Amino acid sequence: MKTILVIEDNEDIRENVVEMLTLSDYNLLAAANGRIGIEMAQQHKPDLILCDIMMPGIDGYGVLHVLRKDPVTQNIPFIFLTSKSERSDFRAAMELGADDYITKPFAGNELIKAIESRFAKLEVLKKALSPDLTGLNELRRTLGDNRTLEQIAADSNVNTYKKKQLIYREGQNPHYLFYIVSGKVKTYKTHEDGKDLVMDLYTTGDFLGYITLLEGTAYQENAEALEETELALIPRKEFEDLVNNNPAVARKFIALLAHNVVEKENNLLGIAYNTLRKKVAGALISLEKKYHTDKKVPFQIDISRDELATIAGTASESLIRTLSDFKAEQLIDIRSGKVVITNPSKLANLIR
């Protein structure tokens, strides 16, 4: 049973809300002022808080401010109940992090509908949505935004990049969130000695350039098409609207987009500390995981040896010698100059 905390100084309203929601199978807690409400929220950690704005002592804005700063209570859904109906009041409530705003007087079904809607949205935010366009669109629809990212992308430019064409350069300021409609992209940094270090690999359905937008900084790396690639350019404002409208949505959006951060860190550590065999095996398995779509046939790598060496973080000559060893061990095959992974499980064992 969900627990709801009602913070309301008007006794009649407080008792009416408690009675109404108790009949709707919720467990109710009640507080007569903001100070008591804060203490009860921190002690009981309710599933949702209903709070009046105009109260003596600590008003509703103060309650929300305190609870949003406390890690124990900062993610509890918070709905204001108030007679204040000016647009500026609504905006102030939302900027502080409120999830909804109901104006008094309100009907019982209006309040119950708002609570049920908030709990439904909370369940979606807790779900492990797929870290791509499908997951983000499901999130947006459940949160009441029916305009999908496909529609946003359709209203935006779709650019085609040739193989090895630069998409953005380190030090440039970002203007778009990139969505890969088709193709493959790598991001990399160039060392002062001229060597490239591949930071990440992207494919159809991935987003690109989001970290820089979230941090509000210039690009920290370069992005280049590995083959002919189509990118939807979602304007920066559209992206900012997604993450600024609701704090809970922002946290989920960031989690969806940054799902591969740990994997990226592990790859970089592998490049720094692994043996040559592990580096090359890691690069091959990384490409296989990212780009192998047809599991019925062995994965074929159609990038150059120099490109593959860059991904592995080693010299081309060392890569070629190691590939020859892997072929002799029947881990891979070389067909028409392309690397074919014939035993991915055994190859993966090399990096464990």
Secondary structure per residue as TSV (DSSP state, phi and psi in degrees):
chain	resnum	aa	ss	phi	psi
A	1	M	-	360.0	131.0
A	2	K	-	-73.0	142.9
A	3	T	E	-106.9	130.6
A	4	I	E	-120.6	131.9
A	5	L	E	-100.9	125.7
A	6	V	E	-106.8	119.7
A	7	I	E	-111.8	107.0
A	8	E	-	-153.8	125.7
A	9	D	S	-80.9	-20.8
A	10	N	-	-80.7	114.4
A	11	E	H	-62.1	-42.5
A	12	D	H	-62.9	-46.9
A	13	I	H	-63.3	-43.4
A	14	R	H	-59.8	-46.6
A	15	E	H	-67.8	-37.7
A	16	N	H	-63.6	-43.6
A	17	V	H	-65.0	-43.2
A	18	V	H	-60.7	-45.7
A	19	E	H	-64.1	-44.7
A	20	M	H	-59.7	-46.0
A	21	L	H	-77.9	-27.4
A	22	T	H	-64.0	-40.4
A	23	L	H	-66.8	-19.3
A	24	S	T	-94.6	17.6
A	25	D	T	68.8	36.0
A	26	Y	-	-107.2	150.7
A	27	N	E	-88.7	127.2
A	28	L	E	-112.2	138.7
A	29	L	E	-119.8	147.7
A	30	A	E	-134.9	140.3
A	31	A	E	-132.8	138.1
A	32	A	S	-88.2	-7.7
A	33	N	S	-156.2	173.5
A	34	G	H	-65.6	-39.6
A	35	R	H	-62.8	-48.4
A	36	I	H	-63.9	-38.2
A	37	G	H	-60.3	-43.5
A	38	I	H	-60.9	-45.8
A	39	E	H	-62.3	-42.2
A	40	M	H	-68.6	-38.1
A	41	A	H	-62.7	-43.7
A	42	Q	H	-69.4	-31.4
A	43	Q	H	-80.7	-44.1
A	44	H	H	-100.1	-17.6
A	45	K	-	47.8	65.3
A	46	P	-	-65.0	166.1
A	47	D	S	-79.3	-21.5
A	48	L	E	-159.3	149.7
A	49	I	E	-123.4	129.9
A	50	L	E	-107.1	127.7
A	51	C	E	-141.2	133.1
A	52	D	E	-73.0	157.5
A	53	I	S	-92.7	-54.1
A	54	M	S	-83.0	97.1
A	55	M	-	-135.8	149.6
A	56	P	S	-67.8	152.9
A	57	G	S	75.3	-120.5
A	58	I	S	-82.7	115.7
A	59	D	-	-81.0	-179.2
A	60	G	H	-62.0	-37.6
A	61	Y	H	-60.7	-41.1
A	62	G	H	-65.3	-40.3
A	63	V	H	-60.2	-48.3
A	64	L	H	-62.3	-42.0
A	65	H	H	-59.4	-45.8
A	66	V	H	-65.5	-45.3
A	67	L	H	-68.8	-33.1
A	68	R	H	-72.6	-21.8
A	69	K	H	-84.9	-18.0
A	70	D	S	-90.0	120.7
A	71	P	T	-57.2	-27.9
A	72	V	T	-69.6	-33.4
A	73	T	T	-117.6	-1.2
A	74	Q	T	-66.2	-21.9
A	75	N	T	-102.8	5.3
A	76	I	S	-72.6	126.7
A	77	P	-	-56.0	138.5
A	78	F	E	-132.9	120.9
A	79	I	E	-119.6	127.5
A	80	F	E	-83.6	137.6
A	81	L	E	-114.5	117.5
A	82	T	E	-157.6	156.3
A	83	S	S	-89.1	-6.7
A	84	K	-	-74.9	124.2
A	85	S	-	-126.1	7.4
A	86	E	-	-68.4	146.8
A	87	R	H	-59.3	-35.2
A	88	S	H	-64.5	-33.7
A	89	D	H	-67.9	-42.4
A	90	F	H	-60.8	-45.5
A	91	R	H	-63.6	-41.6
A	92	A	H	-62.0	-40.2
A	93	A	H	-63.6	-45.0
A	94	M	H	-69.0	-36.1
A	95	E	H	-66.1	-29.0
A	96	L	H	-77.0	-15.0
A	97	G	T	111.0	15.7
A	98	A	-	-67.8	151.0
A	99	D	S	-93.9	-23.7
A	100	D	E	-161.1	173.9
A	101	Y	E	-153.3	112.3
A	102	I	E	-115.4	127.8
A	103	T	E	-91.4	133.2
A	104	K	S	-77.6	148.7
A	105	P	S	-76.3	150.7
A	106	F	-	-130.3	151.0
A	107	A	-	-80.1	154.0
A	108	G	H	-60.7	-40.5
A	109	N	H	-68.5	-29.1
A	110	E	H	-65.1	-43.4
A	111	L	H	-66.5	-46.0
A	112	I	H	-63.0	-41.1
A	113	K	H	-62.1	-41.7
A	114	A	H	-63.7	-39.8
A	115	I	H	-68.3	-45.4
A	116	E	H	-62.7	-39.6
A	117	S	H	-63.3	-40.6
A	118	R	H	-66.8	-40.2
A	119	F	H	-67.0	-37.5
A	120	A	H	-63.3	-42.1
A	121	K	H	-66.8	-36.3
A	122	L	H	-63.6	-38.3
A	123	E	H	-63.7	-38.7
A	124	V	H	-65.4	-40.5
A	125	L	H	-65.0	-25.6
A	126	K	H	-84.0	-20.4
A	127	K	S	-68.4	150.9
A	128	A	-	-85.2	83.9
A	129	L	-	-75.1	151.7
A	130	S	-	-63.5	139.1
A	131	P	S	-81.2	51.2
A	132	D	S	-147.1	-163.8
A	133	L	H	-61.6	-36.7
A	134	T	H	-62.0	-47.5
A	135	G	H	-63.6	-42.2
A	136	L	H	-67.7	-38.0
A	137	N	H	-68.4	-36.8
A	138	E	H	-62.5	-42.3
A	139	L	H	-61.1	-46.9
A	140	R	H	-64.7	-42.3
A	141	R	H	-63.6	-42.9
A	142	T	H	-66.7	-30.1
A	143	L	T	-88.2	12.9
A	144	G	T	89.5	7.3
A	145	D	-	-106.4	103.3
A	146	N	-	-83.5	-4.1
A	147	R	-	-85.5	109.8
A	148	T	-	-76.8	164.5
A	149	L	H	-67.9	-25.7
A	150	E	H	-61.3	-41.0
A	151	Q	H	-69.0	-38.3
A	152	I	H	-62.2	-46.1
A	153	A	H	-64.4	-36.8
A	154	A	H	-64.7	-30.8
A	155	D	H	-82.1	-8.9
A	156	S	S	-104.7	175.2
A	157	N	E	-75.7	144.2
A	158	V	E	-116.1	114.1
A	159	N	E	-101.8	145.5
A	160	T	E	-105.2	130.1
A	161	Y	E	-115.1	133.6
A	162	K	-	-76.7	163.9
A	163	K	T	-57.2	131.4
A	164	K	T	73.0	7.3
A	165	Q	-	-77.8	136.6
A	166	L	E	-75.1	132.3
A	167	I	E	-91.9	-46.7
A	168	Y	E	-150.7	160.4
A	169	R	-	-117.6	146.9
A	170	E	T	-54.4	131.8
A	171	G	T	98.9	-16.6
A	172	Q	-	-75.1	152.9
A	173	N	-	-87.3	139.9
A	174	P	-	-80.2	144.9
A	175	H	-	-127.9	-10.2
A	176	Y	E	-141.4	155.9
A	177	L	E	-97.1	124.6
A	178	F	E	-93.9	135.0
A	179	Y	E	-120.0	127.4
A	180	I	E	-82.7	107.6
A	181	V	E	-73.9	-41.5
A	182	S	E	-158.7	152.9
A	183	G	S	107.5	-168.9
A	184	K	E	-137.3	145.4
A	185	V	E	-137.7	144.9
A	186	K	E	-120.8	150.2
A	187	T	E	-114.4	144.2
A	188	Y	E	-155.2	159.7
A	189	K	E	-117.0	144.6
A	190	T	E	-103.7	122.1
A	191	H	-	-73.0	161.3
A	192	E	T	-62.7	-20.5
A	193	D	T	-86.1	3.3
A	194	G	S	94.7	-5.5
A	195	K	-	-83.0	143.3
A	196	D	E	-96.0	142.4
A	197	L	E	-120.2	115.1
A	198	V	E	-72.8	126.7
A	199	M	E	-92.6	-39.1
A	200	D	E	-162.9	162.6
A	201	L	E	-122.8	141.3
A	202	Y	E	-131.3	154.8
A	203	T	E	-143.4	-176.1
A	204	T	T	-51.2	129.9
A	205	G	T	95.8	-6.6
A	206	D	-	-90.6	156.0
A	207	F	E	-101.2	151.1
A	208	L	E	-138.2	136.9
A	209	G	S	86.4	10.9
A	210	Y	H	-75.5	-31.5
A	211	I	H	-63.1	-42.6
A	212	T	H	-63.2	-39.4
A	213	L	H	-65.0	-41.1
A	214	L	H	-66.7	-37.6
A	215	E	H	-82.8	-18.4
A	216	G	T	69.1	34.4
A	217	T	-	-121.0	177.2
A	218	A	-	-77.7	162.6
A	219	Y	-	-60.6	136.1
A	220	Q	S	-98.5	2.5
A	221	E	S	-154.9	172.5
A	222	N	E	-100.1	153.3
A	223	A	E	-126.5	134.1
A	224	E	E	-139.8	142.1
A	225	A	E	-75.2	130.8
A	226	L	S	-84.0	-19.4
A	227	E	S	-154.2	178.8
A	228	E	S	-58.4	126.0
A	229	T	E	-135.5	139.0
A	230	E	E	-106.4	127.8
A	231	L	E	-121.7	130.4
A	232	A	E	-85.8	129.4
A	233	L	E	-100.9	99.4
A	234	I	E	-86.7	119.0
A	235	P	E	-56.5	148.6
A	236	R	H	-54.5	-39.5
A	237	K	H	-62.4	-39.1
A	238	E	H	-61.3	-42.6
A	239	F	H	-63.9	-45.8
A	240	E	H	-63.8	-35.6
A	241	D	H	-61.7	-37.8
A	242	L	H	-62.8	-42.4
A	243	V	H	-93.6	-12.0
A	244	N	H	-97.5	-19.4
A	245	N	S	-71.9	-26.7
A	246	N	-	-152.4	122.7
A	247	P	H	-57.3	-39.2
A	248	A	H	-66.1	-39.7
A	249	V	H	-64.0	-40.8
A	250	A	H	-59.3	-44.6
A	251	R	H	-64.1	-40.8
A	252	K	H	-70.1	-40.5
A	253	F	H	-60.7	-44.1
A	254	I	H	-63.2	-41.4
A	255	A	H	-64.6	-40.2
A	256	L	H	-62.6	-42.8
A	257	L	H	-77.5	-29.9
A	258	A	T	-100.7	26.2
A	259	H	T	-63.6	-21.2
A	260	N	T	-103.3	14.9
A	261	V	H	-63.3	-46.1
A	262	V	H	-62.3	-42.5
A	263	E	H	-61.7	-40.5
A	264	K	H	-62.8	-43.8
A	265	E	H	-62.6	-41.7
A	266	N	H	-63.6	-39.1
A	267	N	H	-62.5	-42.9
A	268	L	H	-67.0	-38.2
A	269	L	H	-64.5	-37.8
A	270	G	H	-63.4	-41.5
A	271	I	H	-62.7	-36.2
A	272	A	H	-75.7	-37.6
A	273	Y	H	-120.2	-13.6
A	274	N	S	-74.2	159.5
A	275	T	-	-69.6	168.2
A	276	L	H	-58.3	-44.3
A	277	R	H	-60.8	-42.3
A	278	K	H	-68.1	-37.7
A	279	K	H	-61.2	-47.6
A	280	V	H	-68.7	-43.4
A	281	A	H	-61.0	-41.1
A	282	G	H	-62.2	-40.3
A	283	A	H	-65.3	-43.2
A	284	L	H	-64.1	-45.0
A	285	I	H	-67.5	-36.4
A	286	S	H	-62.2	-43.8
A	287	L	H	-66.1	-39.5
A	288	E	H	-63.8	-43.1
A	289	K	H	-65.5	-37.6
A	290	K	H	-79.3	-38.5
A	291	Y	H	-118.3	-2.5
A	292	H	-	-83.5	101.5
A	293	T	-	-98.2	-37.5
A	294	D	-	-96.6	96.1
A	295	K	T	-72.5	-6.5
A	296	K	T	-77.6	-18.9
A	297	V	S	-124.7	151.8
A	298	P	-	-60.4	148.0
A	299	F	E	-76.8	131.0
A	300	Q	E	-113.6	126.8
A	301	I	E	-95.7	118.6
A	302	D	-	-110.5	32.0
A	303	I	S	-106.9	162.5
A	304	S	-	-69.1	162.6
A	305	R	H	-64.4	-37.1
A	306	D	H	-63.5	-41.8
A	307	E	H	-64.4	-42.6
A	308	L	H	-64.9	-38.5
A	309	A	H	-64.1	-38.2
A	310	T	H	-63.2	-42.6
A	311	I	H	-65.0	-37.5
A	312	A	H	-78.0	-17.0
A	313	G	T	74.6	39.6
A	314	T	S	-142.3	174.0
A	315	A	-	-77.0	152.2
A	316	S	H	-60.3	-40.6
A	317	E	H	-62.7	-41.9
A	318	S	H	-65.9	-39.0
A	319	L	H	-61.4	-47.3
A	320	I	H	-61.7	-41.1
A	321	R	H	-62.9	-42.9
A	322	T	H	-68.0	-38.0
A	323	L	H	-62.2	-38.0
A	324	S	H	-63.1	-41.1
A	325	D	H	-62.9	-43.9
A	326	F	H	-63.6	-36.2
A	327	K	H	-66.9	-41.4
A	328	A	H	-63.8	-30.4
A	329	E	T	-87.2	3.4
A	330	Q	T	61.9	33.4
A	331	L	S	-88.2	-31.5
A	332	I	E	-138.2	172.7
A	333	D	E	-135.9	158.7
A	334	I	E	-117.1	114.3
A	335	R	E	-126.4	120.1
A	336	S	T	53.3	36.1
A	337	G	T	83.1	-3.2
A	338	K	E	-102.4	143.6
A	339	V	E	-81.3	127.5
A	340	V	E	-117.7	122.0
A	341	I	E	-81.9	111.5
A	342	T	S	-98.6	-20.7
A	343	N	-	-138.2	75.2
A	344	P	H	-64.2	-35.0
A	345	S	H	-66.3	-43.7
A	346	K	H	-68.8	-36.8
A	347	L	H	-64.1	-40.1
A	348	A	H	-65.0	-30.6
A	349	N	H	-64.0	-24.5
A	350	L	T	-65.9	-24.4
A	351	I	T	-103.3	5.8
A	352	R	-	-90.7	360.0
